[in-house]
Amino acid sequence: MNSSEPMTSLRNERKPCHFWVDNEVADCYQPIVGADAIWVYCRIARHANGAWIISPRLRGTSDTRVGLREMAEWCGKSADTVSRSLEVLELVGLITAEHGTRSKGRYALADVKDLVTREGGLYDREMGSFRLPDGRVDELKKQVRELRLKLARKKSGQSSVVGGKAQVAASVAQSDSLESGLFAASEAKCDRTVALDVQNCRSSSTASITEELKTAKEPTPPNPLASEGEARPEFTAEQLDHLAKTSGMERRQWEHYYREQNRKAAEAAEEERAKAKRLEELKQLLPDEPSAVKWVMRECGFVGDDRKRGLESVIAAVIAQEHARGRPLWHVAPAMVAAWIDYDRIGDLLACPYGPLKFYRLGIWMRRNSWRIDERKRERASASVGS
C-alpha cells in the first residue's frame, strides 16, 4: 500500500447494521453439522427479527412464512441443500421449524447458550464459550450421520442390497459428497451439510494407509465397535478376515490401524460407563428437591456458615425453577456446584466478584461469559508468583 494513501479504519467496535451469532454455533456445532449448515444458519440469522426469520419482502407485515427458494437465494445454494441443512439444524436444536405448504414454513432460532447448558455444557474460559460434553457431541454426530444417509436414500428414491451392503443410487446434487466408509454403503452420496468424522474413515498412523483408504476399489474394511459392556479382543472377526487377505507391510499397517481404533473405542466405552455410573449415583443421591438443595450446600462448603443465611432458600428457589423447566435434578445440582467451584477459584481475579447469594439469585452461575477478569489483578497475581 502507498504510504501516502489513508489507511482504512480498523474493525474495533460494533456499529449499526450487523447481525450476531453465538460463539457456541462455531465452537460447538460447526464440527457436528458441517460448513454448509453453518452457512445456512448465518444467512437466516441475518434475516431474524428476534427469534423468527422474516422475509425482506414481507417486512412490515405479520407474515413470518419463508420459502425454500428465497432462502436458497440468500445462501447461494440449491433449494435441496438448504432443505437438508434446515433438517440438520432442526435435529441438533439450533432452529425450530413449523413446516407449511408449498415449500413455505416458519423458522425460529433457538437460544444457543440455553440449548448448550441444557445439554450439560460447561463454560470454557479460554475459548470464551460453552462446550458440549464429548459424549453428547459423539451422540449428535451419530444422529446427524443417520439423518444424512436417510435423506440420501430418500433423494435417490431407490436402494438395493448387493453382497450384504446397501447401495444407494447417486442422484444427489453435485456439491454433495460422502466417503463410503462412513456407512459401509458403496457409492452412497450425501450432502456436505454434516461434518465428516474423519477418525472413522481414515488412518491416524501413516500416509500410505490414508492413501489406500481413499483409493481402494472396495469400501473401507469394516471396523465394528464392540457392544456396550462387552470385552473387546485385540481384533474383531471382521478385522481378522480382512487381515487374512493382506500380507507384509500392508498387513502390519492395517494391524496398527485396527489396534489404534480398537483402543480408542475401548477408552470411549470405559468413559461412557464411568459417566453412566456417576449418573446413577447422582440419581440416588438427588431423588427430590430438598435432597438436591442439601447436596449443593454441602458440596460447595456452605453448611454451618452463619454468614450465608438465606442462601439455602435461594438455592432451593433456583433448583425448583430449573426443575420446573424440565431439567433433571442430577443435571442442575452438579452444574450449580461446578459453577461455584470454578467461580470461587478465580474470585481474586474477578473485576466485580459476588458472594454466593447473588451468584445464584442473579443467575450468574449460568452466565460464565459474564465472569470478567480484571487484567490488573491478573498481572499483580502473576508478578507475585514470579517473585
N, C-alpha and C positions, 0 to 999 in steps of 0.2 A: 504493500500500500504506500502511496506517495505521502511523505511526512507532512506535506502542505494541506492534504485533504483532512477535513474534520472527521474524527472517529465517531462511529455510531455509539450512542449511549448503551450502557450495559443493562441487562435484564436483572435489576437488583430490587425491584419492588412490584407488588401486584397493582395492575391498572384495570380500568373497566374493560368490558368486552372480553371475558375469558370464561372458560368452564373448568371444573375441577374433577379430579378422580382421586380416590383414596390411595394411599401408598400400598395398602394391602392388595389392591387389584393387580398391581405389578409384581409385588414381592411374593404373595401367596398363590394367586390364581393363574397368573400367566404360565407357570410351568405345568399347570393342570389342564387348562383349556386351550392353550396354544396362541400363536400370534394373530391368526385371523379373527378368532373370537374376541380377543382383547381389542383389536382394531374396531370391530363392530360395536363393542361396548363403549369405546371412546367416542365414536361417531354419534351414537344415540344419546350419550351423556351430553353431547354438545347441544342437543335439542330438548333436554329435560327441563321442565318447568316445575321445580320442586321434585317430587318423585316421578310424576307422569311425563312421558315423552309426548311432545306436542309438535305436530307437523307445522313447518313455517307457513304453509299455505292456509292453515286453519287457525292461525293466531287471532285472538280476539273473539273466538267462538268457544262454545262449550264442548266441541267435538274433540275427543282425545284419541280417536282411531288413527292408526298409521298403516299404510300399505307396505308390503314387502318390496315392491318395485321402487317406491320412493326411498326406502331405507337403502336399497341396493345402489341407488344413485348417490346417496350421501357417502357410502363406503367405497364406491368404485369397484364393487364386487357383483357377482351374479346373484339373482334372487335366491337360487338354490343354496349358495354358500351362506348367504345371510340367514336363510331359514334354518340351516343346520347349526349355525353359530348361535342363534337365539335359543334353540333347543338345548345346546350345551350350557349356555349361560343360565337358563332356567333350571337345568338339572343341578348345578352346583349352588343355586340360590342367589346368584347375583341380580337376577331380574325376576319379576313376577309378570306373567302373561295371562291375558284374557283373550283367547282366540275368537275371532268373529268370522264373518262370511266374506267371500270374495277376496281372500288373502289379506284382509284387514283385521287388525287386532289392537288391543290396548296393552301397553307395556309400562311397567314402573320399575325404578331402580331401588334395590334393597339398601338398607343401612349396612354398609360393608363392615364397619367396626363391630356393630352389634351382631352381625352374622358370624364373624370370626370368633368373638368371645363366646357365643352360644355353642360354637363347635369345639370349645375348650382351648382356644388360642390364648397365648400369653404374650406380653409385650416384650419386644427385643429392643433394648435401649440403643444398641449400636446401630441397628437398622432404622430405628425411628418408626417402627410399625409393629403390629401384632403378627404373630406367626402361628400357623396351624400346627397341631401335633403331627408328627411324622406318620403315625398310624392312620390318621384321618386323611392325610394327603394321598397315601397309597390307596386308601379305600375310594376316594374320589376319582383318582386316575383310573382305577379298575372300572368304576361305573361309567366313566366317560368313554373308555375304550369299548365297552359293551354297547353303549348307545351309538357310537360311531360305526361299529360293524352292523348294527341293526339298520341304521339309516342307509348304509351302503347296499345292504340286501334289498331294502325297500326301493331304493333308486333303481337298482338293476332289474327288479321285477321277476327275477328267476334265480334259482340256485340248484346245484346238482351235487351229488356225492360221488367222488371218484377216488378209489383207493382209500376209503375211510376218512377222507378230508373234504370239507365243504369248499366248493369253488364257486365264487360269485362272479357273474359276468361284469366286465369292466366297462360300465357305461356312465360313469360319474364324470363330472366336469374335469377338464384337462388340468386345472390347477390343483386338483385333489390327488393325494398320493398316500400310500401306506406300505411299509415293508411287510412282506407276507409272514415273516417270522413272528409277528406280534400275536396273530390269531391262529397260526398253523393252517391258514387257508391260502392256497397258492393263487396268484393272480388277483387277489382281492384288493380293491382300491377304494379309498375313502377320502374325505376332505382333510385339509390341514388345520381344521378348527380345533384340533386336540393335539396337545404336545405329545411327542413320542417319548416313551420311556426307553431311552437308548440302552439302559442296562439290560433290557430284555432281548435286544436284537443284535448286540454286537459285543465282542470280547473286550475285556479290560486288560488283556495281557500283552499281546503283540500285534503289530500292524498286519502281519500276514494272516492272522485269524480274522481280523476285521475285513480285510480284502476278500477272504474266502466267503465270509458270510454275505457280502454284498454281491459277489459274482457267481455264487453257487447256482447251478441249474435247478436243483431241488430246493424246497423250503428249508429254512434253518432247522437242523435236527432238534427233536423235542427235548425240552428240559423241564419236565413236570415237577411241580412242587409237592412235597410230602403233605399228607393230610395233617390237620392241626392236632398236635399231641403225639404224632407218630414219629418213631425214631427213624432218622434218615441214614441210610447206608452211604458209603463213600460215593457210589454211583447208583442211579436208578436202573431198572431193567431196560428202559428205552435208551438211556445213555450207553449202557454196555452193548446194546445191539448196534448202536452207531459206531462205537469204538472198534467193534469186531470187524467193521468194514474198512478201517483205516490202518495205517502202519507207519513206522519210522517217526520222523519229525512231526508229521501231521498228527499222528496219534498222541504224541507227547503234548502237543499244543492243545488238542481238544481235552485231554485229561486235565491239564492245568486250568483250562477254561471252566470245565464242569466242576472241579473242586472249588474254585472261587465262587461260582454261582450257588453251589450247594451250601457252602459255608455262610454266605450272606443270607440265604434263605433260612438256614438254621438259626442264625443270630436274630433275624427278624421274628421268627416264630417264638423264640425264647423271650424276646422283648414283649411281644403281644401277650404271651402267657403271664408275664410278670405284671403287665398293666391290668389284665383281667383279674388276677388275684388281688391286686391292690384295690380295684374297683369293688370286688365282692366284700373286701374288708370294710371299705367305706360305707357300703350299703348297710352292713350290720351295725356299724358304729353310729350311723346317722339315720335311724328309722323315722324320726319325726323332727319337727322344727325346734322344740326345746332341746333335744339332744344335739342338734346342729349348732345352736347358739352356745351351749356349754363347751362343745368341742372347739369352736372358734376361739372362745375366750381363753381356754386352756392352752391351745397350740400357739397363740400369739403372746402368751405370758401376761394376760390382763387379769387373771384371777388373783384376788386378795389385795388389789391395789385400790386404796380408798380414793385416790385422786381421779380414778376413772369411773366415778359414779354416773349413772345414767348411760354408760356405754353399752351395757348389756341390752337395754331396751332398744337402743339404736340398731345394734346388730340384729336383734330379733325382728325389728321392723324391715330392715333391708332383706333379710333372708325370706321373710314372709312375702315381700313384694316380688322378689325374683322367683320364688316358688310358684306364686300365683301366675306369673308369666309363662310357666311351663318348664322352667329349668329344674332339673333334679337336685335334691339337697346334696348329693355326693359330687355334684359339679360346682355348685355355688359355694359351699363351705370351703373346700380346698382352694378355690380361686381367691376367696377373701383372705385366707391365711397366707397364701403365696404372695399376694399383693402387698400385705403389710410387712412381711419379712423383707421383701425387696425394697420397699419404701423406707423402712427403718434403717436398712443397711447404708443407704445413701443420704440419710436425713441431714447429716452435717454439711452436705454439699448443695442442698436444695436452696433455691433463691427465696422461697416462701414456704417453709415447712409447716405442716399442720399436725395436730395431735390426732390420736385415733378416733376421737369423737367426730370431728369434722371430716376426717379421712373417709369414714363410712357414710356419714349423714349427707355429705355433698356429692357422693358418688365418685370421689377422686380415685378410689380403688379400681374403678373400671376404665378410667381415662389415663392410662400410663403416659400418653403423649403430652399430658399437661404437667408432668413432673419436670419442671425446668431446673437445670443445673446452673448454679452461679459459678461462672468461669473464674472469678477472683478467688472464691473459696477453693475451687479445684486446684488452682495454681499454688495457693498457700499450702494446701494439704500435700501437694507433690513436693514442694520445697522443703517442708518439714520432714518428709520421709527421706529425701535425698541427703539432708544434713545429718 
